[in-house]
Amino acid sequence: MRKVELRMNEQLKYETIKELVDHHGNKRRAALKLNLSIRQVNRLINVYKAKGKAGFVHGNRNRRPANSLPQELGRKIIALYEDDYQGFNFKHFTEKLNEVEGIAVSYKTVYSLLTAGGFYPPKEHKASKKKRAKARILANKPSICDEDLKIAISHEVDLEDAHPRKPRAKYFGEEIQMDGSGHRWFSDSKATLHLAIDNATGNVVGAYFQKEETLAGYYCVYKQILEKYGIPAKFLTDNRTVFYYETHKTKTEERDVLTQFGYACKMLGTSIETSSVSQYKGQIERANQTFQDRLVSELRKEKITTMEAANEYLINVFIPDFNRRFALDYTRFESVMEESPAADVINRTLAVCALRKFDSGSAISYKNQLYQAVNEDGQLVCFKNHTECLVIVAFDKTMYVTVDDKVYLLSPIVRNHKVSKDFDQEIEKLKPIKKYIPPMTHPWKAASFRRQQQRAHQYGCYA
């Protein structure tokens, strides 16, 4: 059978429709992800059921237009401009091609070919510069309004330097903005508030205090969202602080938030977008300012000085009052939140993962402690030296290890026996308690985690 190769946009359509059909997902959410109508999504579902992966290959694949310029000739023209005709204006260069090189092409063809190759006329007209600036800005931000587009073009600024207003998301759960705010919230020492706000309604959907901006803080926020609302479609967050807060010399897999949080989001179906531009996620930045203005005063009034009491007041008192005052009623909005997963699924998914290898004693080292794999009956399971595995520390601190397609519990190796068979009195042996080991329902494999790790740091974002 011939292998089917899909392009990026075709692969996205295929994976989205496959996930929709296999797991009976939300058609509206799939339509939003693909920027298509529900009718087109239904058509793609029929294509998938009839042809499978092959149905997503475009019909004009590998068919060149009859009037197109041969690729070899195009490469020759670019090479001539780079070497012999560098600095020529495009009109002059076209004349030389026709008269000297014997290549009959039009000025329009030469212009399109060279600009596509990254060359621009030495004395480009102002109108052409503005047109190019407009195309660049619209390619990065198609929703920009006409007035802001004119301002950006006239000053010839990049998208990162221009921060025009943009409309909010249409659906509840379509975009959740997250950030951490370091401040003296309830004592003289600083703490970090991890905050998440829904872009469409302005509802604060999760918040949690930690001493520093950490993976645990973001997991607590994500857990609040999952338990109360469901699985959101996308997170928009910062990449200048927690996601890159350590140097390459001190960074470890366990503290690498971009990989760990991204891996959890991938398993649940939430995408991540990161930006170093604070104005791009202005809603969460403004919310942080409001919290610093209001929450600090309320905590001081309530004489709260501990993190535990601050978290309790934040979640049970302040956030409900904040949403009632400043947010829209999210129940009046259409939601693209997926159904909340079970509690045990949340516990196992919001985990810290780390790649390890078994040593010659069938043990692995994790945070200066040796562990061995055991089955649900508590019996030791041995592996060969250098066998690769993935250690998973669940949200409730239960530890698992996966080897290939199987999950095992991790049992710590104590330095000394608790009981001596020679010198201690014989005690009654208790029947070992059978422990629950979850099924392999998630991509808890070393290869999958490594791919996520590479993607996270190659593209700076997602799941």
C-alpha positions in Angstrom: 0.0 0.0 0.0 1.4 3.4 -1.0 2.2 5.7 2.0 0.1 8.8 2.1 2.1 12.0 2.8 0.1 15.1 3.9 1.1 18.7 4.1 0.7 20.7 7.3 -2.8 22.1 6.6 -3.9 18.7 5.3 -2.4 16.9 8.3 -4.2 19.3 10.7 -7.5 18.6 9.0 -6.9 14.9 9.0 -5.9 14.7 12.7 -8.8 17.0 13.8 -11.5 15.1 11.9 -10.0 11.7 13.0 -10.1 12.8 16.6 -13.7 14.1 16.1 -14.9 10.9 14.6 -13.0 8.5 16.9 -14.0 10.2 20.1 -17.3 11.8 19.2 -16.0 15.3 19.9 -17.5 18.8 19.5 -18.1 19.7 15.9 -18.2 23.4 16.6 -14.9 23.2 18.3 -13.4 21.4 15.3 -14.9 24.0 13.0 -13.3 26.8 15.0 -9.9 25.0 15.0 -10.0 24.5 11.2 -11.7 27.9 10.5 -14.5 26.1 8.6 -18.2 25.9 8.8 -20.1 23.1 10.3 -21.2 22.1 6.8 -17.6 21.7 5.7 -16.8 19.7 8.8 -19.6 17.3 8.0 -18.2 17.0 4.4 -14.7 16.2 5.7 -16.2 13.6 8.1 -17.8 11.8 5.1 -14.5 12.0 3.2 -12.7 10.5 6.2 -15.2 7.6 6.5 -15.0 6.9 2.7 -11.3 7.4 1.8 -9.5 7.6 5.1 -6.2 9.6 5.1 -5.9 9.6 1.4 -9.1 11.7 1.1 -7.3 14.7 2.5 -4.7 15.0 -0.3 -5.5 18.0 -2.4 -6.7 17.1 -5.9 -4.2 19.4 -7.6 -1.2 17.9 -5.9 1.9 17.6 -8.2 0.0 19.3 -11.1 1.8 22.3 -12.4 -0.2 25.1 -14.2 0.3 25.1 -18.0 1.6 28.7 -18.0 4.0 28.4 -15.0 7.7 29.1 -15.3 9.8 26.0 -15.1 11.6 25.7 -11.8 15.0 25.3 -13.3 14.5 28.5 -15.3 13.3 30.3 -12.2 16.4 29.2 -10.2 18.6 30.4 -13.1 17.0 33.8 -13.1 17.6 34.2 -9.4 21.2 33.0 -9.7 21.8 35.6 -12.5 20.4 38.4 -10.4 22.5 37.4 -7.4 25.8 37.1 -9.4 25.9 39.1 -12.6 23.1 41.6 -12.2 23.2 42.4 -8.5 21.9 46.0 -7.9 19.9 46.2 -11.2 16.4 47.5 -10.9 13.9 44.9 -11.9 12.9 46.6 -15.2 16.5 46.9 -16.3 17.2 43.2 -15.3 14.2 42.1 -17.3 15.5 43.9 -20.4 18.9 42.2 -20.0 17.3 38.8 -19.6 15.4 39.3 -22.9 18.2 40.9 -24.9 21.4 39.4 -23.5 20.6 36.1 -21.8 17.9 35.1 -24.4 15.3 34.4 -21.7 11.9 35.7 -22.8 10.0 36.7 -19.6 7.8 39.5 -18.6 8.5 42.2 -16.0 5.6 40.9 -13.8 7.1 37.4 -13.8 10.6 38.7 -12.8 9.1 40.9 -10.1 7.1 38.1 -8.6 10.0 35.6 -8.8 12.5 37.9 -7.1 10.2 39.3 -4.4 9.2 35.7 -3.5 13.0 35.0 -3.2 13.4 37.8 -0.7 14.7 40.5 -3.2 13.3 44.0 -3.5 13.9 46.8 -6.0 16.9 49.0 -4.9 14.6 52.1 -5.2 11.3 50.7 -4.2 8.3 53.1 -4.4 6.7 54.2 -1.2 3.4 52.6 -2.3 5.2 49.3 -2.7 6.8 49.5 0.7 3.4 50.2 2.3 1.8 47.4 0.4 4.5 45.0 1.6 4.1 46.3 5.2 0.4 45.8 4.9 0.8 42.2 3.7 3.2 41.5 6.6 0.9 42.9 9.2 -2.2 41.2 7.9 -0.4 37.9 7.7 0.4 38.1 11.4 -2.8 39.6 12.6 -5.7 39.4 10.1 -8.3 40.8 12.6 -6.7 44.2 12.8 -9.1 47.1 12.1 -8.5 49.5 9.2 -7.7 52.5 11.3 -5.0 50.6 13.3 -3.7 49.1 10.1 -3.1 52.5 8.6 -1.3 53.7 11.7 0.9 50.6 11.7 1.7 50.9 8.0 2.5 54.7 8.1 5.0 54.2 10.9 6.3 51.0 9.3 6.4 49.1 12.6 6.4 45.3 13.2 3.5 43.6 14.8 5.4 43.3 18.1 5.8 47.1 18.2 2.2 47.9 17.4 -0.5 46.8 19.8 -3.9 47.6 18.3 -7.0 46.6 20.2 -8.6 43.3 19.2 -12.0 41.8 19.7 -12.6 39.2 22.4 -13.1 35.6 21.7 -16.6 34.5 20.8 -17.0 31.4 22.8 -16.5 30.6 26.5 -13.4 28.4 26.8 -12.0 29.4 23.4 -9.1 31.3 24.9 -7.9 31.2 28.5 -5.2 33.8 29.3 -2.8 32.8 32.1 0.0 34.6 33.9 1.9 34.8 37.2 2.1 38.0 39.3 4.8 38.4 41.9 3.9 40.9 44.7 3.8 41.3 48.4 0.2 40.0 48.6 -0.2 39.1 52.3 3.1 39.6 54.0 6.4 41.4 53.7 7.9 38.6 51.5 6.8 38.2 47.9 4.5 35.5 46.7 3.2 34.7 43.2 -0.4 34.7 42.2 -1.1 32.2 39.3 -4.2 33.6 37.5 -6.3 32.4 34.6 -9.1 34.4 32.9 -11.5 33.6 30.1 -11.1 36.0 27.2 -14.7 35.9 26.0 -16.5 36.6 29.4 -13.8 38.0 31.6 -14.4 35.3 34.3 -11.5 34.4 36.5 -11.6 30.6 36.1 -8.6 29.7 38.3 -6.2 31.3 40.7 -3.6 30.0 43.2 -0.9 31.4 45.4 2.6 29.9 45.5 5.9 31.2 46.8 7.3 31.4 43.2 5.9 31.0 39.7 6.1 27.2 39.4 4.6 24.2 37.6 2.7 23.3 40.7 0.9 26.6 40.7 -0.1 26.3 37.1 -1.3 22.7 37.7 -3.5 23.9 40.6 -5.1 26.5 38.3 -5.6 24.0 35.5 -7.2 21.6 38.0 -9.7 24.2 39.1 -10.6 24.9 35.5 -11.0 21.1 34.7 -13.1 20.4 37.8 -15.5 23.4 37.5 -15.8 24.1 33.8 -14.1 21.4 31.6 -11.3 21.3 29.1 -10.6 24.6 27.5 -9.5 24.9 23.8 -6.4 27.1 24.2 -4.1 28.7 26.8 -2.4 32.0 26.0 0.4 32.6 28.4 3.8 34.3 28.9 7.1 32.8 27.8 9.5 35.3 29.5 9.1 34.2 33.2 8.2 30.7 34.3 8.6 29.1 31.0 12.2 30.2 30.6 13.1 31.2 34.1 16.1 28.8 34.5 19.4 28.8 32.7 20.5 25.8 30.6 23.0 24.8 33.3 20.4 24.5 36.1 17.3 23.5 34.2 15.9 20.0 34.8 13.1 18.0 33.2 11.0 18.1 36.4 11.1 22.0 36.5 10.7 22.5 32.8 7.2 24.0 32.7 7.1 24.4 28.9 7.5 20.7 28.5 5.6 19.4 31.5 2.6 21.7 31.3 2.6 21.3 27.5 2.6 17.5 27.8 -0.4 17.6 30.2 -2.3 19.9 27.9 -1.6 17.7 24.9 -3.0 14.7 26.6 -6.2 16.6 27.5 -6.5 18.4 24.1 -5.7 22.0 25.1 -3.3 23.9 22.9 -0.8 26.5 24.2 0.2 29.8 22.6 3.0 31.8 24.3 4.0 35.4 23.7 6.7 37.7 25.1 4.6 40.7 24.3 2.5 41.7 27.4 0.1 43.8 25.3 -0.8 40.6 23.3 -2.5 39.3 26.5 -3.6 42.6 27.9 -6.7 41.1 29.6 -4.7 39.1 32.1 -2.3 42.0 32.6 -5.2 44.3 33.6 -6.7 41.6 35.8 -3.3 41.4 37.7 -3.4 45.1 38.3 -7.0 45.0 39.6 -6.1 42.1 41.9 -3.1 44.0 43.2 -5.3 47.0 43.9 -8.2 45.2 45.5 -7.0 41.8 46.9 -4.0 43.2 48.9 -6.3 45.5 50.7 -8.9 42.8 51.5 -6.2 40.4 52.7 -4.8 43.1 55.0 -8.3 43.9 56.3 -9.0 40.2 57.0 -5.5 40.0 58.8 -4.5 37.1 56.5 -0.8 36.4 56.7 -0.4 32.8 55.6 -0.5 31.3 52.1 -3.0 28.6 53.1 -5.5 31.2 54.4 -4.8 33.5 51.4 -5.6 30.7 49.0 -8.8 29.8 50.8 -10.0 33.4 50.9 -9.0 33.9 47.2 -10.9 30.9 45.9 -14.0 31.0 48.1 -14.6 34.7 48.6 -12.6 37.1 46.4 -13.0 35.4 43.0 -16.8 34.8 43.2 -17.2 38.5 44.1 -14.8 39.6 41.4 -16.7 37.6 38.7 -20.0 39.0 39.9 -18.8 42.6 39.7 -16.6 42.6 36.6 -17.3 39.5 34.4 -20.1 38.5 32.1 -22.4 35.5 32.9 -20.6 32.7 31.2 -23.8 30.6 31.1 -25.2 32.9 28.5 -22.3 32.2 26.2 -21.9 29.2 23.9 -19.1 27.0 25.3 -16.4 25.1 23.5 -15.3 23.5 26.8 -15.0 19.7 26.5 -16.6 17.6 29.3 -14.7 17.5 32.5 -12.5 14.3 32.9 -12.8 12.0 35.9 -11.0 12.9 39.0 -8.5 10.0 38.7 -7.8 11.1 35.1 -7.0 14.7 36.2 -4.8 13.3 39.0 -2.7 11.2 36.6 -2.6 13.8 33.8 -1.4 16.8 35.9 1.8 15.0 36.5 5.5 15.6 36.5 7.4 13.3 34.0 11.1 12.5 33.8 13.1 10.2 31.5 15.2 7.6 33.4 17.1 4.4 32.8 17.2 1.3 35.0 20.6 0.4 36.4 22.2 -3.1 36.7 20.3 -3.5 40.0 16.9 -3.0 38.3 16.5 0.4 40.1 16.1 4.0 39.0 17.2 7.2 40.7 14.8 10.1 41.1 15.6 13.1 43.3 18.4 11.3 45.1 16.2 8.3 46.0 16.3 4.8 44.5 13.1 3.1 43.4 12.1 -0.2 41.9 9.1 -1.1 39.8 6.4 -3.3 41.3 3.1 -4.7 40.1 -0.3 -4.3 41.6 0.4 -7.2 44.0 3.5 -5.6 45.3 5.8 -8.0 43.5 9.1 -6.7 42.1 9.4 -6.4 38.3 13.0 -6.5 37.0 14.4 -4.9 33.8 17.7 -5.1 32.0 20.4 -2.5 32.5 19.9 0.8 30.6 16.2 0.0 29.9 14.6 3.4 29.2 11.5 4.4 31.1 9.3 7.4 32.0 8.7 8.3 35.7 5.3 9.9 36.4 4.6 11.7 39.6 0.8 12.2 39.8 -0.8 15.3 41.2 -1.4 13.5 44.5 2.4 12.5 44.6 1.7 8.8 43.7 4.6 7.6 41.6 4.4 5.4 38.5 6.8 4.2 35.8 6.0 3.2 32.3 8.1 0.8 30.2 6.9 0.4 26.6 3.1 -0.1 26.9 2.9 -1.0 30.6 2.5 1.0 33.8 4.0 0.0 37.2 4.1 1.4 40.6 7.4 2.8 42.0 8.4 1.6 45.5 11.3 3.3 47.3 14.3 1.3 48.3 15.1 1.8 52.0 18.7 1.9 53.1 18.3 -0.6 55.9 15.8 -3.4 56.6 13.0 -2.4 59.0 13.1 -5.8 60.6 16.0 -8.2 61.2 15.1 -11.9 60.7 18.0 -12.9 63.0 17.6 -10.5 65.9 14.0 -9.2 65.9 11.1 -11.2 67.2 9.1 -12.8 64.4 6.1 -10.7 63.6 2.9 -11.7 61.9 3.2 -11.2 58.1 0.4 -9.1 56.8 -1.1 -9.9 53.5 0.0 -7.3 50.9 -2.7 -4.9 49.9 -3.4 -4.9 46.2 -2.8 -1.5 44.8 -4.5 0.0 41.8 -2.5 0.6 38.7 -4.2 2.8 36.0 -4.5 1.5 32.4 -2.3 2.8 29.6 -4.9 5.3 28.4 -2.5 8.2 27.9 0.6 8.4 25.8 2.9 7.8 28.8 5.8 6.7 26.7 9.4 7.9 26.8 9.4 8.5 23.0 6.2 10.6 23.3 7.6 12.7 26.1 10.8 13.2 24.3 9.0 14.4 21.1 7.0 16.9 23.2 10.2 18.1 24.9 11.8 18.8 21.5 8.7 20.4 20.0 8.3 22.7 23.1 11.7 24.1 22.8 11.9 24.1 19.0 8.7 26.1 18.5 8.5 27.8 21.9 4.9 26.7 22.5 2.8 24.0 22.2 1.2 20.9 22.7 
